[in-house]
């Protein structure tokens, strides 16, 4: 669960994933689910600000407040590795 602030220009978050991202991953695809009313917002692309590896799997990413769901609050987040060839979720 992540705390997001829509009014912030940039939100930074760090997560420890269940699976290690592929070497060279620079972006992730996010889907947010609000913990209050279970509304969702998908297809949000976030830029990694670190370089994940087998010895350091943390994903540290930044996402613009303007791309977040409309309400600030706590969200469950699904994260996928993003490539230009990936098909965005609907």
Number of C-alpha atoms within 10 A of each C-alpha: 14 16 13 20 20 18 14 13 12 17 17 18 15 14 14 11 11 8 8 16 20 13 10 9 17 19 19 21 20 21 20 22 18 19 14 9 7 11 11 14 17 18 15 18 21 21 18 20 15 15 16 19 15 11 7 11 18 19 25 17 20 19 20 18 17 13 16 21 21 12 11 15 15 16 20 15 18 13 17 14 15 19 13 7 6 10 9 14 10 7
